[in-house]
Amino acid sequence: MLREDSEAVKISDFRIERFYAEFEFSTPYMISGSDAESMTIDELLSLDGKKEENLAAMLDLRLSYTEAKGDPELRELISELYEGLGADDVITYSGAEEGIFGFMAGFLQEGDELIVQFPCYQSLHEIARANGVKVTYWEMREEQGWRPDFEELRRLVGPRTRAVLVNTPQNPTGINLTHKEQAELISVCREFNLYLFSDEVYRMGEHDVRNRLRPAASLYDRAISLGVLSKPLGLPGLRVGWIATGNPEVMNALEVFKDYTTICGSAPSEFLAKLALRNWETIIQRNMELVLDNYAYLKKFMARYSSLFAWVEPDAGNIAFVRPLFTDEVEKFCLDLISKKGVVLLPSTKYLYADTHFRIGFGRRYFKQGLDVLESYLSERGLSGE
């Protein structure tokens, strides 16, 4: 006899994704996205100067099932980004979201406690909460430069705390942990024997490469590093993400759980992902030149309108968390801007955060044009800069 179904998991709406479902593809100026400028398949096939050879190989692909853990060559290429890890320490996913889901629902258990750096992408805490994990928020504060307070972290650890989750470089603030802060974070996790889930999807987007951190999975045997092709590499359409970890207990749980999600990846996506990873430095250089040029343009805008907007300048990636000084209804401001000008900024309410900030994204080619339209909107409202 089949057992009765347990009560269905109650999971809250994913606010960012619901917001973007409404506006991302229906408005002309999406200047809040967190991904870099993308490229065509033709451009990707041509990166190594072997377009015809690459195209022929792609057309020869058989559209059968692929290996559940991920194409072995793809996992080997990913592992080269992690000191001390090999292909067996990598599992691939359909984007980073599936990797987050796999850890939260496949490794953490009901009754566990998870400490989450906040504000953050909603799935980094919502999936765990919906599966009976107690979530405690480790809040980053603007008045402290969005920097971590490790004494507070120690106070948050309880007898059932199993893991700490951080996102660095961070969404939405664009703040990257320093090398010293990362070392302190790992020290705390060692002290309490905690797992460390390190969301590193914006890694390699540092504005100064000297600030690039080593992956947590290369530094700590209970660390789990999340990566994806979507962000600094600008290839979200490939839907290729991964988790790297040297911890066999975690890896086994992830492999078993993946049998209930995508089972395996897409053969064409894995093929193109291998091309991207063989040429990742070229892609990063291309994208970061645009990001840094847009960032310089944004900084001039922020200086001109310092009486209207405040921020902590980001040091990585292509997003920033901006606080308007002229309103305490930021979501209303963002919706009015969309309605009147077709410019999309992401209100902080979509992070389950106070209605005080918006996220701006400066990774795409039309960013300057979108920012100019925002400036015209401010002028029409009688909001002038210094």
N, C-alpha and C positions, 0 to 999 in steps of 0.2 A: 504494500500500500504506500502511495506517495505521502510524504509528510505534508502538513499544511504549510503554505508559504508564510514566511515571517513577514512582519510589517514592512511595507515598502520604504526604501530609503528616501527621506525628505531632504532634498537638496535645493538650496535657494537659487534663484535666477542669477546667471552670470552677468553682472551689470555692465561691465565693459563690452562684452560681446553682444549683448542685446542692444546697447547704444550704437555700436558700430554696424550691427545688422540693419539698423534704420538709416544710418547716415553715411557710412564709409564709401559706398559705391553710387551714391545718388547726389553727391555734392562735388563741386570742382576743386576745392582746396582742402585736402586732408592733411593738415599740418599738425597732427597730433600723433601720427603713427610712430611706432618704435622700431621699425625696420628700415634698413638703408635702401638706397635706390636699387631696384632689381635689374635684371638683364634678360635678354631673349635667349631661347634655346640656341639660336644661331650664334650668338655671342659666346655662349658657354662652350659650344662645340669648337669654336675657333681659338680659344684662349691659348692652347699649346701649339698653334700653327699646324694642326693636323685635322682640320675640319672634315675633309672627305673621308679620311680613315676612321675618325670618330663616328661620323654619320653612318658609314657602312656597318660598323660594329653595333651601333644602336639598332639599325634596321634588322640586323641578324638575331636580335634578342628573341628568345622564346618566352611567351607570356604565360609561363607556368608558375607554380608556387615557388617562392624563394625560401631560403633558410630562415627559420623562425627567429633566431637570435640576430640575424642580419647577414648580409653578404660578407664572407670572410675577408675579402680584400678591402671592402669598405670599412670593416671593423679594425683592420690593421692600419689603414690610413688614419682613422680617428685616434687610435691608440698612440700614434706618433705625436699627438698633441699633449700627451700625458707621460711625464717621466716615471719610469718604474712600472708601467702597466703595459699589457699586451692585448692582442685581439680578444682573448678569452675574458678580459676584464671589461668588455664593452658589449652593450646590448642596444640595438637600434629600435627606433619607434617612428610612428607617424606623427612627426612634430614633437616639440617638447611637452605638449599637453598630455600626450599618452604616457610619457615617462613620469610626469607628476602624478597622474592617476595610478600608475602601477605601484609607485612607492607608497602613496597615501592609502590605497585600498588593498594592495597586495602584500605590503610588509608591515605597516603599522596595524595594530590590533585594537579592537574596542577596549576601552579602559586605559590605553596608553595616554600619555600627555605629550603634546608637541608645543614647543616654544617657537613662535614665528616672528621674524623681523617685520615691522609694520610702519608705514603703509606698504602694501604689496599687491601683486596680481592676485585676484580673488581665489583662483583655484589652489594657490599655495596654502590655503587654510580651509577653504569651504569643503573640499572633498573629504579631508580628514574629519572635520566636524560632523559631516553627514554620516560618517561611518562609525560614530561613537567614540572618536578620539577627542579628549579634552584639549582645546586650543588656548594657549596663553600668549598674549601679544607683547612683544618686546618693542616698545615704541621708540622710533627715531623722532627727534624733535627739531623743528626748524631753528629754534633759538640756540641749539647746540650744533648747528651746521649739518643736521641730519646724521651726526656721527654716533656710533654705538657707545653705550655706557655699560661696561662689563661688570661693574659691581651690581647694577640692576639685574643683569642677566643671571648672575650667581644667586640673587635673591629669588628669582623666578623659578629656579630649579626645585622641583619637588620630588618626593619619593617615587612617583610613577612617571616622571619625565623620561622619555625614551630618546627623544631627538630634538635638535635645534635646527631651524631652517633659516638660511640667509639667502639673499639675492644680491650679488655683487659682480659687476656694477649694478646699481639698484634701479628698478622700475618702481616709482616714477621719478625719483629725485636726480638720477644720473650720478650719484655719489658712489665712488669705489672705495672699498676698505683699503687702508694703507697696509704695507707689509707688516708693520708692527701690530696693527689691529687684527690682521688675519692670524698672526702667531698667537695673540692673546685669546682669540676665539677658539682656536684649536686647543690651547692650554686648558680653557674652561671645559671643553668637551672631554678631554682626557681626564681631568680632575673628577668629573662626575660619571665617566664611562658612558657618554652619550654618543649617539649617531649624529652626524652632521650632514644635512642635506644642503648642498651648496648649488644654488641656481646660478649658473655661470653663462647664461645664454647671451649676455652682452659682452662677455670677455672677448678680447682682441679689438674692442672698439675704444680703447683708452686714448685720450687726447695726447698723452705723452707715454710712449711705450715703456719708459722706465718705471711707470706705475703699474705695469701689468703683473698681476699676481700669478703665482704658480697655482695650478688647479688643486683644490682641497684634496681630491682623491690621490694625488701624488704625495701628499704630506701627512696623511692620517689614515690609519687602517680601518676606521669606522666612518670614513667620509664617502659621500655619494656626490659626484659632479654631474650636473645636467648641462647638456650642450645642444645646439641646434644650428641649422644652416640659415635660419630665417632672419637673424638680426644684423650684426655687422656685415655678414656675407650677402644679405639682401636677397635670399632665395627661399622665401616662405612657400612659394608654389610647389616646391619639391616635396614638402612635408616630410623632411628627414631630420629627426632629432636622435638623441642617445643619452644613455647614462653610462658613466665610467666609474667603476669601483673595484678595489682590490679585496673587498669583503665577500667571502663565499656565501655567507648566510643571506646577505642582501641579494646577491646575484641570483641565487637559486630561487628565492621568493619572486623576483622579477620575472624570471624565465617562466615559471609555473603560471603566474598570473596572466602573462601575455597571451597564453593559450585561449583566454576568455575575452580578449579585446581584438586586435587586428590579426593575430596569429603570425603574420609575416608582412613584410613590406612590399612595395611596388617595384617590380624589376626595372622599368624605365627610370623611376626616381632614383633607385640605388645606382644605376649606371651613371646618371648625370651628377649625382652626389660625389661619386668617385672622381669625376673630372674636376669638380669644384674643389675638392680637398687636395688634389694634386697641384692646384693653382691658387690655393687660398691666399698666399701672400700677395699675388697680383690683384686678386679681387679686393682684399682689404685695403691695399694702397689706393686703388681706384675709388672705393667708396669713402675712405677717410678723407681724401682730398676734397670731396664734395661736402662731407659732414663739417669739416673744419672751416671751409669757406662759408657755409651757411651759418655756422656758429658765430663766426666773426660778424656777420651781418646782423644776427640776433643780438649780440652784445651791444652793438651800436644802437639798435632799437631800444634795448633795455636802458641804456644810458640816457637816451633822449626822453624816455618816459619813466624815469626813476621816481617821479612824483605819483605815478599811477600804478606801477608794478614793482614788486620786490621778489627777490629770489636768492637762493644759494647757488652760485654758479656750479654747474656739473663739471666733473673731471673725466667723464667717460661716456661713451655712447652718444646718441643723438636725441636725447629727451631731457627736458628740464621741468621742474615743478614750480610754477609761477603763482604768486599771490597778488591778485588785484587789490589795490588799496581804496578803490572808489565804490566798492559794493560788498555787501555781506550775503549776496545771493549769486554766487558764481555760476551755478548751473543755469539759472535764468539768463544770465549774461551770455553764456555759451549757446544756449538755444536761440536767443535773439540774433546772435551773430550768424548762426547757420541759416536762420530764416531770411535775414536781410542780405547776406553777402555770400553764403555758401562756403564759409570758412569753418572747418571743424577743429575745435579744441576739446579736450577731454576733461570734463569737470571732475573734481576730486571726490564727489559723491559716488562716482562709479567705482571707487576703491573702498567703499564703506567708510570713507573719511569725511571729516566736517566739510561743509559747503564753503570752502575758503580758498581753494587753489584750482588751477587747471594744468594739465600736462600739454606741453607743446613739443612737437617732434620736428627735427631739422635735418632729416636724412635724405629727403627727396629733391629732385631737380627743380620742381616748381615751388619750393619753399619760399624763396624770396618774393615771388609774385603773390603768394598767399599772405605773406606778412605785410606786403604793401596794401593789400585789400583790407586787412585788419586795421592798418593805420588810417585808411580812408574812413572806415566805420567809426573809429574813435573821433576823427575830425567831425564827422556828421553829428555825433552825439555831443559835440562841444567839449570833448576831453583832449586837451592839448598837452604836449610834452614841455619840457623845460627849454 
